[in-house]
């Protein structure tokens, strides 16, 4: 066999060009039934998905942002492991046929030269053409399908995440309100799962203390989400906000102090917007979370001084119910709505 090698690539792979020692092979990346395909962050290695039609319309020099850790890089760095395996399958098939072709060419040339000498021994070589007629299929892609689909409010690209996220893959970090709402949605989903469990399972979880721990976890997440939302919104809207809060410690963990900052610098009266009922309820829930985190849930004299008249008793061990967690979620959403 002499001259150009005839390749037969598997379905989904195509040789676009060959130039010297360089070859360009295109490999299709199949999407799922919803029209999404996977992307994997090269830093945190978590997977998210993007809508194929949206992605095709983006510029060739696109840089993606990981929705989870905000790592930014060229879009070509966000291949998933299964996609890399698929591309390597095409490269290996090309390399295998290239080697076979070169071997065919070498032995065919040797046979032709040997037979041209009219010796007593005649050489023949059948080659490996027959084996190259059935290329090995490319590896398939069986990645987790999207559940939480999102549409970015700014660039309107569609993407899907697996867990809480803080950025759009195309246009970068979300505003504080979007991040907070996503985090609250995730905690609402946790409570919804618990509420739909069979009653016997719920009773077992309650007896084991798991129900209380779940509710406490939701409360802790809600408090953390509110603190982050307050801080990031304040810093985004108040000129020299870092200077304003310097030396105040974690002021956004202290509801009254944080509300005072908003009233002075942003003219937003959050306690008035929530009303005395929900504001006092939020203070109590914050106090419960503080005790669980720092004092094993036991009410001490310091806590009694900090939360007078809130129904706490010295030496009491506080607990958290799913009703408490639902209250925290409800008030947190109202708080977000009170910051236009």
C-alpha positions in Angstrom: 0.0 0.0 0.0 1.5 3.3 -1.0 0.2 6.9 -1.1 -2.4 8.5 1.0 -3.9 6.5 3.9 -7.7 6.0 3.6 -9.3 6.4 7.1 -12.6 5.3 8.2 -13.6 7.1 11.4 -16.4 6.0 13.8 -19.7 7.8 13.9 -19.3 11.2 15.6 -15.7 11.7 14.5 -14.5 13.3 11.3 -11.0 14.2 10.0 -11.3 17.9 9.0 -7.7 18.4 7.7 -4.2 17.0 7.7 -1.1 19.1 7.2 2.3 17.5 7.7 2.4 16.0 11.2 -0.8 17.9 12.3 -4.3 16.6 12.0 -7.6 18.2 13.0 -10.4 15.9 14.1 -13.9 17.0 15.0 -15.8 15.0 17.5 -19.5 15.5 18.3 -20.6 15.8 21.9 -24.1 14.5 22.2 -26.6 16.4 24.4 -29.3 15.0 26.7 -33.0 14.9 26.0 -33.4 18.4 27.4 -30.8 19.8 25.0 -28.0 20.3 27.5 -24.4 19.1 27.6 -21.9 18.9 30.4 -19.1 21.3 31.4 -16.7 20.5 34.2 -14.7 23.1 36.2 -10.9 22.5 35.9 -10.5 23.9 39.4 -13.2 22.4 41.7 -14.1 19.6 39.1 -17.8 20.0 39.7 -20.1 19.5 36.7 -22.7 21.9 35.4 -24.6 21.8 32.1 -25.4 24.4 29.4 -28.0 24.4 26.7 -26.4 23.4 23.4 -28.2 26.0 21.2 -27.2 28.8 23.5 -23.6 27.6 23.6 -23.4 27.5 19.8 -24.3 31.2 19.6 -21.6 32.3 21.9 -18.3 33.7 20.6 -15.3 31.5 19.8 -13.1 33.3 22.4 -15.6 32.6 25.2 -14.3 32.4 28.7 -16.5 30.4 31.1 -17.0 31.0 34.9 -17.6 28.0 37.2 -21.1 28.6 38.8 -19.9 27.0 42.0 -16.3 28.4 42.7 -16.2 31.3 40.2 -13.0 29.9 38.5 -12.7 31.6 35.1 -10.9 30.1 32.1 -11.1 29.5 28.4 -14.1 27.5 27.5 -11.9 24.7 26.0 -10.7 23.9 29.6 -14.2 22.9 30.7 -14.5 19.5 29.1 -15.9 16.7 31.3 -13.9 13.5 31.8 -16.4 11.6 29.6 -16.0 14.1 26.8 -12.2 13.8 27.0 -12.6 10.0 26.9 -14.7 10.4 23.8 -12.2 12.7 22.1 -9.4 10.3 23.0 -11.3 7.4 21.5 -11.3 9.3 18.1 -7.6 10.1 18.5 -6.8 6.5 19.3 -8.7 5.3 16.3 -6.9 7.7 14.0 -3.5 6.7 15.5 -4.3 3.0 15.1 -5.2 3.4 11.5 -2.2 5.7 10.9 0.1 3.0 12.3 -1.6 0.3 10.3 -1.3 2.4 7.2 2.4 3.1 7.7 3.0 -0.6 8.4 1.1 -1.5 5.2 3.2 1.0 3.3 6.5 -0.2 4.7 5.8 -3.9 4.0 4.2 -3.2 0.6 7.3 -1.2 -0.4 9.6 -4.0 0.9 7.6 -6.7 -0.9 7.7 -4.7 -4.2 11.5 -4.1 -3.9 12.2 -7.7 -3.0 10.1 -9.1 -5.9 11.7 -6.7 -8.4 15.0 -8.6 -8.0 13.5 -11.7 -9.5 14.9 -13.9 -6.7 14.0 -17.5 -6.1 11.7 -16.5 -3.2 8.6 -14.4 -3.9 7.2 -12.2 -1.1 3.5 -11.3 -0.5 1.8 -9.1 2.0 -2.0 -9.0 2.5 -2.0 -5.8 4.7 -4.5 -4.8 7.4 -7.1 -3.0 5.2 -9.8 -5.4 6.2 -9.4 -4.6 9.9 -9.7 -0.9 9.4 -13.2 -1.2 7.8 -14.9 -1.5 11.3 -13.6 1.4 13.5 -14.2 1.0 17.2 -17.3 3.1 18.3 -16.6 6.2 20.3 -17.3 6.1 24.0 -20.8 7.3 24.9 -21.6 10.1 27.4 -23.9 9.2 30.3 -23.7 12.2 32.5 -26.3 13.2 35.1 -29.3 15.0 33.6 -30.1 18.5 34.8 -32.7 19.0 37.5 -32.3 22.6 38.5 -32.4 24.5 35.3 -31.7 28.2 35.4 -32.1 31.2 33.1 -29.7 34.1 33.7 -31.5 37.4 34.3 -28.7 39.3 32.6 -27.5 37.3 29.6 -30.5 35.0 29.3 -28.4 31.9 28.7 -29.8 28.6 30.1 -27.8 26.4 32.3 -28.3 23.7 35.0 -26.5 23.2 38.3 -26.3 20.4 40.9 -26.4 22.3 44.2 -26.2 26.0 45.2 -24.3 28.3 42.9 -23.1 31.9 42.8 -22.4 32.6 39.2 -23.7 32.4 35.6 -21.2 30.4 33.4 -21.4 33.1 30.7 -21.6 36.5 32.4 -20.0 35.7 35.8 -21.0 36.4 39.5 -24.6 36.8 40.3 -25.9 39.8 42.3 -26.4 39.1 46.1 -30.2 38.7 45.8 -29.9 36.0 43.1 -27.4 34.1 45.2 -29.5 34.4 48.3 -32.7 33.2 46.6 -30.9 30.2 45.2 -29.5 29.3 48.6 -33.0 29.7 50.2 -34.5 27.6 47.4 -32.1 24.8 48.2 -33.0 24.8 51.9 -36.7 24.9 51.0 -36.1 21.7 48.9 -34.6 20.1 52.0 -37.7 20.7 54.1 -39.9 19.6 51.2 -38.2 16.3 51.1 -38.7 15.8 54.8 -42.4 16.7 54.6 -43.0 14.2 51.8 -41.5 11.2 53.7 -43.7 8.5 55.0 -44.9 9.2 58.6 -43.1 6.1 59.9 -39.8 7.4 58.4 -40.4 10.8 59.9 -41.0 9.3 63.3 -37.7 7.3 63.1 -35.8 10.4 62.2 -37.4 12.3 65.1 -36.5 9.6 67.5 -32.9 9.5 66.3 -32.6 13.3 66.6 -32.0 13.6 62.8 -35.1 15.7 62.3 -33.9 18.3 64.7 -30.4 18.3 63.2 -31.9 18.8 59.7 -34.0 21.7 60.9 -31.0 23.2 62.7 -28.9 22.8 59.5 -31.6 24.7 57.5 -31.7 27.4 60.2 -27.9 27.7 60.1 -27.9 28.0 56.4 -30.6 30.6 56.3 -28.8 32.7 58.9 -25.6 32.5 56.9 -27.4 33.4 53.7 -29.0 36.4 55.3 -25.7 37.6 56.7 -23.9 37.3 53.3 -26.8 39.0 51.5 -26.8 41.9 53.9 -23.0 42.3 53.7 -22.6 42.0 50.0 -25.6 44.3 49.3 -24.3 46.9 51.7 -20.8 46.9 50.2 -22.2 47.1 46.7 -24.4 50.1 47.4 -22.5 52.1 50.0 -19.5 54.1 48.9 -16.5 53.2 51.1 -18.6 50.5 52.7 -15.5 48.7 53.9 -14.4 51.7 55.8 -17.9 52.1 57.3 -17.8 48.6 58.8 -14.1 48.5 59.7 -13.6 47.7 63.3 -17.1 46.6 63.9 -16.4 42.9 63.7 -18.9 40.7 61.9 -21.6 43.4 62.3 -24.0 41.5 59.9 -24.3 38.7 62.5 -25.9 41.3 64.8 -29.3 42.0 63.5 -30.0 45.3 65.4 -26.5 46.7 64.4 -26.9 45.6 60.8 -30.4 47.1 60.6 -29.0 50.4 62.0 -26.4 50.5 59.2 -29.0 50.0 56.6 -31.2 52.7 58.1 -28.4 55.3 58.3 -26.6 54.6 55.0 -29.3 53.2 52.7 -32.5 54.7 54.2 -34.0 51.3 54.5 -35.8 50.5 57.7 -35.9 46.7 57.7 -37.5 46.1 61.2 -40.4 48.4 60.0 -40.7 46.6 56.7 -40.9 43.2 58.4 -43.1 44.4 61.2 -42.5 43.8 65.0 -43.8 40.2 64.8 -41.4 38.9 62.2 -38.5 41.1 63.3 -38.7 39.7 66.9 -39.2 36.2 65.6 -36.0 36.6 63.5 -34.1 37.8 66.5 -35.2 34.7 68.5 -34.2 32.4 65.6 -30.8 34.1 65.4 -30.3 33.7 69.1 -31.2 30.0 68.9 -28.7 29.5 66.1 -26.0 31.3 68.1 -26.6 29.1 71.1 -26.4 25.9 69.0 -23.2 27.0 67.4 -21.3 28.5 70.3 -22.8 27.0 73.5 -24.2 23.6 72.7 -27.7 25.0 72.8 -27.6 26.0 76.5 -29.0 29.4 77.5 -26.5 31.3 79.6 -26.5 34.7 81.4 -24.8 36.4 78.4 -27.6 35.2 76.1 -30.3 36.3 78.6 -28.7 39.8 78.6 -28.5 39.9 74.8 -32.1 38.7 74.2 -34.1 40.0 77.1 -37.8 39.2 77.1 -37.5 36.7 74.2 -38.8 33.7 76.2 -35.4 32.2 77.0 -34.8 30.7 80.5 -31.3 30.3 82.1 -29.9 26.8 81.7 -32.5 25.9 79.1 -31.4 23.8 76.1 -32.9 25.2 72.9 -34.0 23.0 70.1 -35.1 23.6 66.5 -38.2 22.3 64.8 -39.1 22.1 61.1 -41.6 24.8 61.9 -38.8 27.0 63.1 -36.8 26.4 60.0 -39.9 27.2 57.8 -40.3 30.4 59.7 -36.7 31.3 59.1 -37.1 30.7 55.4 -40.3 32.8 55.2 -38.8 35.8 57.0 -35.6 35.6 55.1 -37.5 35.9 51.8 -39.4 38.9 53.2 -36.2 40.5 54.3 -34.8 40.1 50.8 -37.9 41.7 49.4 -37.5 44.7 51.8 -34.2 45.6 50.2 -35.2 46.9 46.7 
